[in-house]
Amino acid sequence: MDSTDKPRRGGGSRPPEVVERLQRSRDRLRDRRAAQRDRERLVGAAVKEFIVAWQAIIRIEQSCDSEIADLQQQILDAKARAQTAIAEHHQQQAAAAAAIRAHGHSDEETAELLEITVKQTRQLIAAVDAESTRPARTRDKLNRTSQGSSETNTEAQPEASSTGNEPPVARLADDGSDQTR
């Protein structure tokens, strides 16, 4: 029995319409509270789901960043290895051009034989000349690092440069004509 069904002291009982109306009002209030609790439970579950997904996103981003950093390092390492190998091959090309030049060919003839421009030929020969004028300690260090990867560098060097009797090298004078120095 509800408290509403009890007769009131001193005032008598309420009409059934009022009792029913009060009961409907209490039922609506109870239903609203239950719906509010359900909404709060659903919102709490959604917040929890959101936070779990957020944490998963952070872990994935960190993993991705780490993988990208590893790949970028691999790219840098590959580029460094390629540059080192290319530099060794450029040294070989320069030594070959200098050897051709040392055997009496002009810069133009050397360029024609190698199918490169005269400017490129002169740059290659100048690189060999610059190498021969470096201090011995620097050359020894460079030779030790490049010997492990290529033994042909020393074979391609012209013999004249090791004796100090270097052949004359054609250079462009200020007026554009070739001069032997």
C-alpha positions in Angstrom: 0.0 0.0 0.0 1.3 3.4 -1.0 1.6 6.3 1.4 -1.0 8.1 -0.8 -3.6 5.5 0.0 -3.5 6.2 3.7 -6.2 8.4 4.9 -4.9 11.8 6.1 -5.5 12.8 9.6 -7.9 15.4 10.0 -8.6 16.1 6.4 -10.1 13.0 5.0 -9.1 11.1 1.8 -8.2 12.6 -1.6 -10.4 12.1 -4.5 -9.3 9.2 -6.8 -8.5 11.6 -9.7 -6.0 13.5 -7.6 -4.5 10.2 -6.4 -4.2 9.0 -9.9 -2.8 12.3 -11.1 -0.2 12.3 -8.3 0.7 8.7 -9.1 1.2 9.5 -12.8 3.4 12.4 -11.9 5.5 10.2 -9.6 5.7 7.6 -12.4 6.9 10.2 -14.9 9.4 11.5 -12.4 10.7 8.0 -11.7 10.9 7.3 -15.5 12.8 10.5 -16.1 15.3 9.7 -13.4 15.7 6.2 -14.8 16.2 7.7 -18.3 18.7 10.2 -16.9 20.7 7.3 -15.2 20.6 5.4 -18.5 21.9 8.5 -20.4 24.6 9.0 -17.9 25.6 5.4 -18.1 25.7 5.6 -21.9 27.7 8.9 -21.8 30.1 7.3 -19.4 30.6 4.3 -21.6 31.0 6.6 -24.7 33.6 8.7 -22.8 35.5 5.5 -21.8 35.4 4.3 -25.4 36.6 7.6 -26.6 39.6 7.6 -24.2 40.5 4.0 -25.1 40.5 5.0 -28.8 42.5 8.1 -28.1 45.2 6.0 -26.3 45.2 3.6 -29.2 45.7 6.5 -31.6 48.6 7.8 -29.6 50.3 4.4 -29.5 49.8 4.0 -33.3 51.2 7.5 -34.0 54.2 6.8 -31.7 54.8 3.5 -33.5 54.5 5.2 -36.9 56.8 8.1 -35.9 59.4 5.5 -34.7 59.1 3.5 -38.0 59.4 6.7 -40.0 62.5 7.8 -38.1 64.0 4.4 -38.7 63.2 4.6 -42.4 64.6 8.1 -42.6 67.8 6.9 -41.0 68.0 4.1 -43.5 67.5 6.6 -46.3 70.3 8.8 -44.9 72.6 5.8 -44.6 71.8 4.7 -48.2 72.5 8.2 -49.5 75.8 8.4 -47.6 76.9 5.0 -48.9 75.9 6.0 -52.4 77.8 9.4 -52.1 80.9 7.5 -50.9 80.8 5.1 -53.7 80.1 7.8 -56.3 83.1 9.8 -54.9 85.3 6.8 -55.3 84.1 6.4 -58.9 84.7 10.1 -59.6 88.2 9.7 -58.3 88.7 6.7 -60.6 87.3 8.8 -63.5 89.6 11.7 -62.6 92.6 9.4 -62.5 91.7 7.9 -65.8 91.4 11.3 -67.4 94.7 12.4 -65.9 96.3 9.2 -67.2 95.1 9.9 -70.7 96.3 13.5 -70.4 99.7 12.2 -69.1 100.1 10.1 -72.2 100.2 13.2 -74.3 96.6 13.8 -75.3 95.3 17.4 -75.1 92.3 18.3 -73.0 90.1 18.4 -76.2 91.4 14.9 -77.3 90.8 13.5 -73.8 87.3 15.0 -73.8 86.6 13.5 -77.1 87.8 10.1 -76.1 85.8 10.1 -72.9 82.8 11.7 -74.6 82.5 14.5 -72.1 83.0 18.3 -72.4 86.4 19.9 -72.2 85.3 21.7 -69.1 84.5 18.4 -67.4 87.8 17.0 -68.5 89.7 19.9 -67.0 87.7 19.6 -63.8 88.6 15.9 -63.6 92.3 16.7 -64.2 92.2 19.6 -61.7 90.8 17.2 -59.1 93.8 14.9 -59.6 96.1 17.9 -59.4 94.5 19.1 -56.2 94.8 15.5 -54.7 98.5 15.5 -55.5 99.1 18.8 -53.8 97.3 17.8 -50.5 99.6 17.2 -47.5 100.8 13.6 -47.3 99.0 12.9 -44.0 95.6 13.8 -45.6 96.3 11.7 -48.7 97.4 8.7 -46.6 94.2 8.9 -44.6 92.1 9.1 -47.8 94.0 6.3 -49.4 93.5 4.0 -46.4 89.8 4.6 -46.3 89.4 4.0 -50.1 91.7 1.0 -50.4 89.3 -1.3 -48.7 86.7 -0.7 -51.4 88.8 -0.2 -54.5 92.3 -1.3 -55.3 92.2 0.1 -58.8 92.6 3.7 -57.8 96.4 3.3 -57.4 96.7 1.5 -60.7 94.9 4.2 -62.6 97.1 7.0 -61.2 99.6 8.3 -63.7 103.2 7.4 -63.0 104.5 10.9 -63.6 102.7 12.4 -60.6 104.4 10.0 -58.2 107.8 10.9 -59.4 107.2 14.7 -59.2 107.8 15.1 -63.0 104.2 16.0 -63.8 103.4 16.6 -67.5 102.3 20.0 -68.5 98.5 20.6 -68.2 96.6 22.7 -70.6 94.6 25.5 -69.0 92.4 28.2 -70.4 94.1 31.6 -70.2 92.1 34.7 -69.3 91.7 35.4 -73.0 90.2 31.9 -73.6 93.2 30.5 -75.4 94.9 27.3 -74.3 98.2 27.6 -72.5 100.5 24.9 -71.2 101.6 25.3 -67.6 
